[in-house]
Amino acid sequence: MALVIMFDVILGLVPLLSGLNL
């Protein structure tokens, strides 16, 4: 279950990092 939570968090952070890079 911990892996699922980590995966969800990573997917949530990707758009934020992309927004900061833009």
Secondary structure, DSSP 8 states (H G I E B T S, - for coil): -HHHHHHHHHHHHHHHHHHHH-
